[in-house]
Amino acid sequence: MTSRIYLDHAATTPLLPAARNAMAEGFARWANPSSPHAEGRAAKAALEKARGQVAAAYGWAGEVLFTSGASESLGIVLTRSAVTRRLASAVEHDAVLRAAYDITLVPVDAAGLVDADALETAMAGEGRAVVAIQWANSETGIRQPIADLAERVHAAGHLLLVDAAQMPAGADREVARHADFVALSAHKRGGPIGVGALLVRDLATLDPTGGQERGYRPGTENMPGVLGYAAALAEPEDVAGYRELRAHLDAAIAAAGGEAILADHSRHPAIGSYRMPGVAATTQLIRFDMAGMAVSAGSACASGSMKPSHVLTAMGWDMQRSQEVVRVSFGRSTTRAELDAFVEAWRKIAQSLARAG
């Protein structure tokens, strides 16, 4: 059987051997990290060492709270931060939009960037707000100017929450310098599923619940998963290499008659969004899967939906065009040969469906 080509790393990426080994070590230290005896203290020491490693990987000088993933981290801030209002860009991940019923959405322009004037207007209301702005969109890859937006948010007296689940460790130190909260996910970076972190600049900006994690998240800590996450972050990602692969794919798709979405804008180095004119994304996904290739249509949580992407809709796309877009995302194992095979499959699918039409 021919090996498949996996190009959906933004949904999840394979568990790294280093992470698997660290988790095995964690499972051997089976004691509860909150227990006061020697076994518990040993588990606690391993957990705290990993906490320091995660902070160092992201250049973070504040607190690190371990969670079950970025969705929980986002939910904690949006429901328990010491604010009276919640704002979010209109292109945030569904986890943000589901977290609170009273979120005020800030529009974006045709390039998917937050409308700074609209943000200023939204922030001018009564009461302190938390403002959720992603580092990079998981569907289009478009990156937000975090430093500039953070300056505006802080000048207005508000708090900035950055969804950085898609950000490779060390890829952008601006986030660590400017964010008040950062939501992270292990399985996007080669760690295990079910583990994440919330970086908090000042714990006084969050309401505690009691229990573990400094009293901000009850429940026994997933120490083996945390060790796996820290080990994964210690394995560097070739961000420059990702960028070269994406540029190569952008050009190849354009030459094949497709459209690289917002190719000239600042984007995630490992996420590309592409339109095959006249062919529904659902049809493309089936054909690519039959050809042995895994890609997606939008974020993983919404890829099975028949609804148009809320991200592309917010950017002004009509329903037909927005439903012709697929996402290709890279990981450590992705090669140029795999992308060339994907482009060849793209050509064949586009040509066969054009003949059928």
HELIX and SHEET records of a PDB file:
HELIX    1   1 PRO A   17  ALA A   28  1                                  12    
HELIX    2   2 ALA A   38  ALA A   57  1                                  20    
HELIX    3   3 ALA A   70  ARG A   80  1                                  11    
HELIX    4   4 ASP A   94  ALA A   99  1                                   6    
HELIX    5   5 ALA A  116  MET A  123  1                                   8    
HELIX    6   6 ILE A  146  ALA A  155  1                                  10    
HELIX    7   7 ARG A  173  HIS A  178  1                                   6    
HELIX    8   8 LEU A  203  THR A  205  5                                   3    
HELIX    9   9 GLU A  213  GLY A  215  5                                   3    
HELIX   10  10 MET A  223  LEU A  233  1                                  11    
HELIX   11  11 VAL A  239  ALA A  255  1                                  17    
HELIX   12  12 ALA A  281  MET A  290  1                                  10    
HELIX   13  13 HIS A  310  ALA A  314  1                                   5    
HELIX   14  14 MET A  319  SER A  322  1                                   4    
HELIX   15  15 ARG A  336  ALA A  356  1                                  21    
SHEET    1   A 2 ILE A   5  TYR A   6  0                                        
SHEET    2   A 2 MET A 293  ALA A 294  1                                        
SHEET    1   B 7 GLU A  63  THR A  67  0                                        
SHEET    2   B 7 GLY A 196  VAL A 200 -1                                        
SHEET    3   B 7 PHE A 181  SER A 185 -1                                        
SHEET    4   B 7 LEU A 159  ASP A 163  1                                        
SHEET    5   B 7 ALA A 129  GLN A 134  1                                        
SHEET    6   B 7 ARG A  85  SER A  89  1                                        
SHEET    7   B 7 THR A 104  VAL A 106  1                                        
SHEET    1   C 3 GLU A 259  ALA A 260  0                                        
SHEET    2   C 3 ILE A 271  ARG A 275 -1                                        
SHEET    3   C 3 VAL A 325  SER A 329 -1                                        
END                                                                             
